[in-house]
Amino acid sequence: MNEYIKTMLEQIKFNRMRVMCGISSVTYDNKNNSINFAFKMCKKANRCSIRYNDIVDDYEIKFWKLNSNYDMKLVHANEGLFFDEINKAFEEFTGLRTSL
């Protein structure tokens, strides 16, 4: 896990988010400065990726739906987010709270 990913996890308070949203299967992609994870309790999507773009200093968040046939479909994407907008974007799309 590189420094960009560590900073991202701290900024979005990922440990708290992990508990509140039933996050599992977390993977880190050092090459693309991204994290990918599965989550529960949302009918629209069940996978998410958050990527930090170090060139323009912003984030993108993508939501995916993995069905029982293992077909993964992109259902929503937000680009150009600042770190303090990531949790809000996650909450607005999924309807899940990321903190108390």
C-alpha positions in Angstrom: 0.0 0.0 0.0 1.6 3.3 -1.1 1.4 6.7 0.6 -1.4 8.0 -1.6 -3.6 5.1 -0.6 -2.7 5.4 3.1 -3.6 9.1 3.0 -6.9 8.4 1.2 -7.9 5.8 3.8 -7.2 8.2 6.6 -9.0 11.1 4.9 -12.2 9.2 4.2 -12.1 7.4 7.6 -12.2 4.1 5.9 -12.2 2.0 9.1 -15.4 3.6 10.3 -16.9 3.4 6.8 -15.9 -0.3 6.7 -17.9 -1.1 9.8 -21.0 1.0 8.9 -21.4 -0.3 5.3 -20.4 -4.0 5.7 -17.3 -3.6 3.5 -15.3 -6.7 2.6 -12.9 -8.0 0.0 -10.7 -4.9 0.1 -7.9 -4.7 -2.5 -5.3 -2.0 -3.1 -3.9 -1.1 -6.5 -0.6 0.8 -6.0 -0.1 1.4 -9.7 -3.5 3.2 -10.1 -3.6 4.7 -6.5 -7.0 3.0 -5.9 -8.9 0.8 -3.5 -11.6 -1.6 -4.5 -14.1 -3.3 -2.2 -17.4 -5.1 -1.9 -20.3 -3.8 0.3 -23.7 -5.0 1.4 -27.2 -3.6 1.9 -27.6 -1.7 -1.4 -29.7 -2.9 -4.3 -28.1 -0.6 -6.9 -24.5 -1.7 -6.5 -22.3 -4.0 -4.5 -18.8 -3.1 -5.5 -16.9 0.2 -5.4 -13.6 1.6 -6.5 -12.1 4.9 -5.3 -9.1 6.2 -7.3 -6.8 9.1 -6.5 -5.5 11.1 -9.5 -2.2 12.6 -8.3 -1.8 14.7 -11.5 -4.9 16.8 -10.9 -5.2 16.1 -7.1 -8.8 14.7 -7.2 -10.7 11.5 -6.8 -13.1 9.4 -8.8 -15.6 6.9 -7.3 -17.2 4.2 -9.4 -20.0 1.8 -8.4 -20.4 -1.6 -9.9 -23.0 -4.3 -9.7 -21.8 -7.9 -9.7 -24.6 -10.4 -10.4 -24.9 -14.1 -9.8 -23.5 -14.8 -13.3 -20.4 -12.9 -12.4 -21.1 -10.2 -14.8 -19.9 -6.8 -13.6 -21.6 -3.7 -14.8 -20.7 -0.1 -14.1 -23.8 1.6 -12.7 -22.5 5.0 -11.6 -19.4 7.1 -11.6 -18.4 10.5 -10.1 -15.2 12.2 -11.1 -13.4 15.4 -10.0 -14.2 14.9 -6.3 -12.2 16.3 -3.4 -11.5 14.0 -0.5 -14.2 15.6 1.6 -16.8 14.8 -1.0 -16.2 11.0 -1.3 -18.3 9.9 1.7 -21.1 12.2 0.6 -21.1 10.8 -2.9 -21.0 7.2 -1.5 -23.9 8.0 0.9 -26.0 9.7 -1.8 -25.7 6.9 -4.3 -26.0 3.9 -2.0 -28.3 5.4 0.7 -25.8 3.9 3.3 -24.4 6.0 6.1 -20.6 6.0 6.4 -20.5 7.3 10.0 -22.7 7.8 13.0 
